[in-house]
Amino acid sequence: MSAVWTAKEAEGNLARLLEQARTVGPQRIKDATGIYVLKIEDDFTKPDAAESLLKLRPKS
């Protein structure tokens, strides 16, 4: 979605806004003070899959 959300639209459609940020890409929200960009970042608090698998490998 390349359109810019208004602050009112973003407020009324938060679930849709978050879903589109996750699936489509960064979402832009405009209000009287400027344009804000909402984007999803990786959750680095979760262990890396490769590191987890390495810990489970046989120790021979």
Contacts in CASP RR format, 6 or more apart in sequence:
PFRMAT RR
TARGET T0000
AUTHOR 0000-0000-0000
METHOD contacts of the structure
MODEL  1
MSAVWTAKEAEGNLARLLEQARTVGPQRIKDATGIYVLKIEDDFTKPDAA
ESLLKLRPKS
1 20 0 8 1.000
1 24 0 8 1.000
1 27 0 8 1.000
3 28 0 8 1.000
4 28 0 8 1.000
4 29 0 8 1.000
4 30 0 8 1.000
4 35 0 8 1.000
5 13 0 8 1.000
5 17 0 8 1.000
5 27 0 8 1.000
5 28 0 8 1.000
5 29 0 8 1.000
5 30 0 8 1.000
6 29 0 8 1.000
6 30 0 8 1.000
6 31 0 8 1.000
7 29 0 8 1.000
7 30 0 8 1.000
7 31 0 8 1.000
10 17 0 8 1.000
10 27 0 8 1.000
10 29 0 8 1.000
17 27 0 8 1.000
17 29 0 8 1.000
17 38 0 8 1.000
18 38 0 8 1.000
20 27 0 8 1.000
21 27 0 8 1.000
21 38 0 8 1.000
21 39 0 8 1.000
21 40 0 8 1.000
22 40 0 8 1.000
25 39 0 8 1.000
25 40 0 8 1.000
26 37 0 8 1.000
26 38 0 8 1.000
26 39 0 8 1.000
27 37 0 8 1.000
27 38 0 8 1.000
27 39 0 8 1.000
28 35 0 8 1.000
28 36 0 8 1.000
28 37 0 8 1.000
28 38 0 8 1.000
29 35 0 8 1.000
29 36 0 8 1.000
29 37 0 8 1.000
29 38 0 8 1.000
30 36 0 8 1.000
END
